[in-house]
Amino acid sequence: MLTMEPSTRTDGRFQVEVVTRDGRYLPVGDAVIGEAERTWGAELPVDLSVVHELRFTGSDERIAFTATFDTASPWD
């Protein structure tokens, strides 16, 4: 589950992918983010301990925003 900071003002539909610590890019699916939807959740295709980053890509194929994870404790 991912919660957006209130200052994140990117609305729309995004493709989400996992970037692993060993450099793999794995598709996760779509996310719809808007004024009323400030959270997103999905089952990841790998254990959270190997996730470096989640990338949210817009319809223009540019990365709109990312979520990165601490290597020592990715659950924080």
DSSP file (Angstrom, degrees, kcal/mol; ACC not computed):
  #  RESIDUE AA STRUCTURE BP1 BP2  ACC     N-H-->O    O-->H-N    N-H-->O    O-->H-N    TCO  KAPPA ALPHA  PHI   PSI    X-CA   Y-CA   Z-CA
    1    1 A M              0   0    0      0, 0.0     2,-0.4     0, 0.0    40,-0.2   0.000 360.0 360.0 360.0 134.2    0.0    0.0    0.0
    2    2 A L  E     -A   40   0A   0     38,-3.5    38,-2.4    65,-0.0     2,-0.5  -0.976 360.0-160.2-123.3 131.6    1.3    3.4   -1.0
    3    3 A T  E     -A   39   0A   0     -2,-0.4    36,-0.2    36,-0.2     2,-0.2  -0.953  17.5-133.8-113.7 129.0    0.1    6.7    0.4
    4    4 A M        -     0   0    0     34,-3.4    34,-0.0    -2,-0.5    -2,-0.0  -0.538  21.8-111.8 -81.1 143.8    0.8    9.9   -1.6
    5    5 A E    >   -     0   0    0     -2,-0.2     3,-2.0     1,-0.1    -1,-0.1  -0.435  29.6-116.9 -63.6 146.1    2.0   13.0    0.1
    6    6 A P  T 3  S+     0   0    0      0, 0.0    -1,-0.1     0, 0.0    -2,-0.1   0.797 115.0  62.1 -57.6 -26.7   -0.6   15.8    0.1
    7    7 A S  T 3  S+     0   0    0      2,-0.0     2,-0.7     0, 0.0    -2,-0.0   0.592  75.9 104.7 -77.1  -9.8    1.8   17.9   -2.0
    8    8 A T    <   +     0   0    0     -3,-2.0    -4,-0.1     1,-0.1    57,-0.0  -0.629  45.2 175.7 -73.9 112.4    1.7   15.2   -4.8
    9    9 A R        +     0   0    0     -2,-0.7     2,-0.7     2,-0.1    -1,-0.1  -0.058  31.8 122.8-112.1  31.5   -0.5   16.9   -7.4
   10   10 A T        -     0   0    0     24,-0.1     2,-0.3     2,-0.0    -2,-0.0  -0.854  37.8-177.5 -97.4 115.5   -0.2   14.4  -10.3
   11   11 A D        +     0   0    0     -2,-0.7     2,-0.3     2,-0.0    23,-0.2  -0.839  32.1  57.5-111.4 148.9   -3.7   13.1  -11.3
   12   12 A G  E    S-B   33   0B   0     21,-3.6    21,-3.0    -2,-0.3     2,-0.4  -0.876  84.5 -41.8 137.8-166.2   -4.5   10.5  -13.9
   13   13 A R  E     -B   32   0B   0     -2,-0.3     2,-0.3    19,-0.2    46,-0.3  -0.870  54.9-174.4-103.8 134.3   -3.9    6.9  -14.9
   14   14 A F  E     -B   31   0B   0     17,-2.9    17,-2.2    -2,-0.4     2,-0.4  -0.943  26.7-128.0-130.2 147.9   -0.4    5.5  -14.6
   15   15 A Q  E     -BC  30  57B   0     42,-2.7    42,-3.0    -2,-0.3     2,-0.4  -0.813  31.8-150.8 -87.3 135.3    1.5    2.4  -15.5
   16   16 A V  E     +BC  29  56B   0     13,-3.2    12,-2.9    -2,-0.4    13,-1.3  -0.910  18.0 175.7-113.5 135.8    3.3    1.0  -12.5
   17   17 A E  E     -BC  27  55B   0     38,-2.0    38,-2.9    -2,-0.4     2,-0.4  -0.988  25.2-129.6-137.1 150.5    6.5   -1.0  -12.5
   18   18 A V  E     -BC  26  54B   0      8,-3.1     8,-2.7    -2,-0.3     2,-0.6  -0.801  12.9-157.2 -93.3 134.6    8.9   -2.4   -9.9
   19   19 A V  E     -BC  25  53B   0     34,-3.1    33,-2.7    -2,-0.4    34,-2.0  -0.975  19.3-149.4-108.6 119.1   12.6   -1.7  -10.3
   20   20 A T  E >   - C   0  51B   0      4,-2.5     3,-1.9    -2,-0.6    31,-0.2  -0.398  25.4-109.1 -86.9 165.0   14.5   -4.4   -8.3
   21   21 A R  T 3  S+     0   0    0     29,-2.5    30,-0.1     1,-0.3    -1,-0.1   0.744 120.2  54.6 -63.6 -23.8   17.8   -4.0   -6.6
   22   22 A D  T 3  S-     0   0    0     28,-0.3    -1,-0.3     2,-0.1    29,-0.1   0.283 125.7 -99.0 -96.3  11.8   19.4   -6.2   -9.3
   23   23 A G  S <  S+     0   0    0     -3,-1.9     2,-0.2     1,-0.3    -2,-0.1   0.557  72.2 143.3  92.5   9.3   18.1   -4.0  -12.1
   24   24 A R        -     0   0    0      2,-0.0    -4,-2.5     1,-0.0     2,-0.5  -0.568  39.0-148.0 -82.0 149.0   15.0   -5.8  -13.3
   25   25 A Y  E     -B   19   0B   0     -6,-0.2    -6,-0.2    -2,-0.2    -1,-0.0  -0.973  19.5-176.8-116.5 115.8   11.9   -3.9  -14.4
   26   26 A L  E     -B   18   0B   0     -8,-2.7    -8,-3.1    -2,-0.5     2,-0.1  -0.956  23.1-127.0-121.1 124.2    8.6   -5.7  -13.7
   27   27 A P  E     +B   17   0B   0      0, 0.0   -10,-0.3     0, 0.0   -12,-0.0  -0.410  25.4 176.1 -68.9 143.0    5.2   -4.5  -14.6
   28   28 A V  E     -     0   0B   0    -12,-2.9     2,-0.3     1,-0.4   -11,-0.2   0.693  42.6-109.5-113.9 -36.2    2.6   -4.3  -11.9
   29   29 A G  E     -B   16   0B   0    -13,-1.3   -13,-3.2    13,-0.1    -1,-0.4  -0.949  49.0 -30.2 138.5-159.8   -0.4   -2.8  -13.6
   30   30 A D  E     -B   15   0B   0     -2,-0.3     2,-0.4   -15,-0.2   -15,-0.2  -0.625  40.6-164.8 -97.3 153.9   -2.4    0.5  -13.6
   31   31 A A  E     -B   14   0B   0    -17,-2.2   -17,-2.9    -2,-0.2     2,-0.6  -0.998   8.0-154.0-133.5 136.3   -2.9    3.0  -10.9
   32   32 A V  E     -B   13   0B   0     -2,-0.4     2,-0.4   -19,-0.2   -19,-0.2  -0.955  18.6-177.4-111.0 117.3   -5.6    5.8  -10.9
   33   33 A I  E     +B   12   0B   0    -21,-3.0   -21,-3.6    -2,-0.6     2,-0.3  -0.943  16.4 135.7-117.9 133.3   -4.5    8.7   -8.8
   34   34 A G        -     0   0    0      3,-1.8   -24,-0.1    -2,-0.4    -2,-0.0  -0.897  66.7 -68.2-158.5-173.4   -6.7   11.8   -8.2
   35   35 A E  S    S+     0   0    0     -2,-0.3     3,-0.1     1,-0.2    -1,-0.0   0.879 132.7  35.5 -55.2 -42.5   -8.0   14.3   -5.7
   36   36 A A  S    S+     0   0    0      1,-0.2     2,-0.8     2,-0.0    -1,-0.2   0.710 113.2  63.5 -86.8 -20.8  -10.1   11.7   -4.0
   37   37 A E        +     0   0    0      1,-0.1    -3,-1.8    -3,-0.0    -1,-0.2  -0.852  49.2 151.6-109.9  97.5   -7.7    8.8   -4.4
   38   38 A R        +     0   0    0     -2,-0.8   -34,-3.4    -5,-0.2     2,-0.3   0.244  59.8  65.2-108.2  10.6   -4.4    9.5   -2.6
   39   39 A T  E     -A    3   0A   0    -36,-0.2     2,-0.3     2,-0.0   -36,-0.2  -0.907  56.1-173.4-129.0 159.0   -3.5    5.8   -2.0
   40   40 A W  E     +A    2   0A   0    -38,-2.4   -38,-3.5    -2,-0.3     2,-0.3  -0.987   5.3 178.5-148.9 144.4   -2.6    2.9   -4.2
   41   41 A G        +     0   0    0     -2,-0.3     2,-0.3   -40,-0.2    -2,-0.0  -0.998   8.5 151.8-149.0 148.3   -2.1   -0.7   -3.5
   42   42 A A        -     0   0    0     -2,-0.3     2,-0.5   -11,-0.0   -13,-0.1  -0.971  48.3 -92.9-163.5 161.2   -1.3   -3.9   -5.4
   43   43 A E        -     0   0    0     -2,-0.3    -2,-0.0   -15,-0.1     0, 0.0  -0.739  44.4-135.3 -81.3 127.5    0.4   -7.3   -5.0
   44   44 A L        -     0   0    0     -2,-0.5     4,-0.1     2,-0.1   -16,-0.1  -0.566   7.9-131.3 -84.8 148.7    4.0   -7.0   -6.1
   45   45 A P  S    S+     0   0    0      0, 0.0     2,-0.3     0, 0.0    -1,-0.1   0.500  90.5  35.8 -77.9  -2.2    5.5   -9.7   -8.3
   46   46 A V  S    S-     0   0    0    -20,-0.1    -2,-0.1     0, 0.0     2,-0.1  -0.911 101.1 -78.8-140.7 166.4    8.6  -10.0   -5.9
   47   47 A D    >   -     0   0    0     -2,-0.3     3,-2.0     1,-0.1     4,-0.3  -0.420  41.0-121.4 -66.0 142.8    9.3   -9.7   -2.2
   48   48 A L  G >  S+     0   0    0      1,-0.3     3,-1.4     2,-0.2    -1,-0.1   0.773 107.5  71.1 -57.9 -27.0    9.4   -6.1   -0.9
   49   49 A S  G 3  S+     0   0    0      1,-0.3    -1,-0.3    24,-0.0    -2,-0.0   0.701  99.7  46.4 -66.4 -18.1   13.0   -6.7    0.3
   50   50 A V  G <  S+     0   0    0     -3,-2.0   -29,-2.5   -30,-0.1     2,-0.5   0.408  88.6 107.6-101.6   1.4   14.3   -6.8   -3.3
   51   51 A V  E <   +C   20   0B   0     -3,-1.4   -31,-0.2    -4,-0.3     3,-0.1  -0.679  35.8 172.2 -84.6 126.6   12.3   -3.7   -4.4
   52   52 A H  E     -     0   0B   0    -33,-2.7    17,-1.8    -2,-0.5     2,-0.3   0.812  66.4  -7.6 -92.5 -42.2   14.4   -0.6   -5.0
   53   53 A E  E     -CD  19  68B   0    -34,-2.0   -34,-3.1    15,-0.2     2,-0.5  -0.997  49.4-138.8-156.6 149.4   11.7    1.7   -6.5
   54   54 A L  E     -CD  18  67B   0     13,-2.7    13,-2.1    -2,-0.3     2,-0.4  -0.971  26.9-156.3-107.6 131.9    8.2    1.8   -7.8
   55   55 A R  E     -CD  17  66B   0    -38,-2.9   -38,-2.0    -2,-0.5     2,-0.6  -0.927   7.5-159.6-113.2 134.0    7.8    3.9  -11.0
   56   56 A F  E     -CD  16  65B   0      9,-2.4     8,-3.0    -2,-0.4     9,-1.2  -0.950  14.8-168.0-111.7 113.3    4.6    5.6  -12.1
   57   57 A T  E     -CD  15  63B   0    -42,-3.0   -42,-2.7    -2,-0.6     6,-0.2  -0.877   9.7-140.2-109.8 131.4    4.6    6.4  -15.8
   58   58 A G    >   -     0   0    0      4,-2.4     3,-2.1    -2,-0.4   -44,-0.1  -0.141  36.5 -90.4 -80.2 178.7    2.0    8.6  -17.5
   59   59 A S  T 3  S+     0   0    0    -46,-0.3    -1,-0.1     1,-0.3   -45,-0.1   0.708 126.6  62.7 -64.2 -20.1    0.4    8.2  -20.8
   60   60 A D  T 3  S-     0   0    0      2,-0.2    -1,-0.3     1,-0.0     3,-0.1   0.376 115.8-117.4 -84.1   4.7    3.2   10.3  -22.3
   61   61 A E  S <  S+     0   0    0     -3,-2.1     2,-0.3     1,-0.3    -2,-0.1   0.635  74.7 127.9  67.6  17.5    5.6    7.5  -21.2
   62   62 A R  S    S-     0   0    0      1,-0.0    -4,-2.4    -6,-0.0     2,-0.5  -0.803  70.9-104.6 -99.6 146.1    7.4    9.8  -18.9
   63   63 A I  E     -D   57   0B   0     -2,-0.3    -6,-0.3    -6,-0.2     3,-0.1  -0.577  33.8-174.4 -70.5 120.5    8.0    9.0  -15.2
   64   64 A A  E     -     0   0B   0     -8,-3.0     2,-0.3    -2,-0.5    -1,-0.2   0.889  63.0 -26.1 -84.4 -43.4    5.5   11.1  -13.2
   65   65 A F  E     -D   56   0B   0     -9,-1.2    -9,-2.4   -57,-0.0    -1,-0.3  -0.978  57.5-145.0-164.3 166.1    6.8   10.1   -9.8
   66   66 A T  E     -D   55   0B   0     -2,-0.3     2,-0.4   -11,-0.2   -11,-0.2  -0.892   7.1-145.8-134.0 161.5    8.5    7.3   -7.9
   67   67 A A  E     -D   54   0B   0    -13,-2.1   -13,-2.7    -2,-0.3     2,-0.3  -0.995  21.6-163.8-127.0 124.9    8.5    5.6   -4.5
   68   68 A T  E     -D   53   0B   0     -2,-0.4     2,-0.4   -15,-0.2   -15,-0.2  -0.755   7.3-140.4-109.8 158.4   11.9    4.4   -3.2
   69   69 A F        -     0   0    0    -17,-1.8     2,-0.2    -2,-0.3     6,-0.1  -0.942  20.0-112.2-124.5 138.8   12.5    2.0   -0.4
   70   70 A D        -     0   0    0     -2,-0.4     6,-0.1     3,-0.4     5,-0.1  -0.447  20.1-142.4 -65.9 131.8   15.2    2.0    2.4
   71   71 A T  S    S+     0   0    0      1,-0.2    -1,-0.1    -2,-0.2   -20,-0.0   0.825  98.5  50.6 -68.1 -30.7   17.6   -0.9    1.9
   72   72 A A  S    S+     0   0    0      1,-0.2    -1,-0.2     2,-0.1    -2,-0.0   0.894 133.7   4.1 -75.3 -40.0   17.9   -1.5    5.6
   73   73 A S    >   -     0   0    0      1,-0.1     3,-2.0   -24,-0.0    -3,-0.4  -0.660  62.3-178.9-147.7  84.9   14.2   -1.7    6.3
   74   74 A P  T 3  S+     0   0    0      0, 0.0    -4,-0.1     0, 0.0    -3,-0.1   0.649  80.5  68.1 -64.1 -13.4   11.9   -1.5    3.2
   75   75 A W  T 3         0   0    0      1,-0.2   -26,-0.0    -6,-0.1    -6,-0.0   0.509 360.0 360.0 -84.4  -3.3    8.8   -1.7    5.4
   76   76 A D    <         0   0    0     -3,-2.0    -1,-0.2    -6,-0.1    -7,-0.0   0.421 360.0 360.0 -91.4 360.0    9.5    1.7    7.0
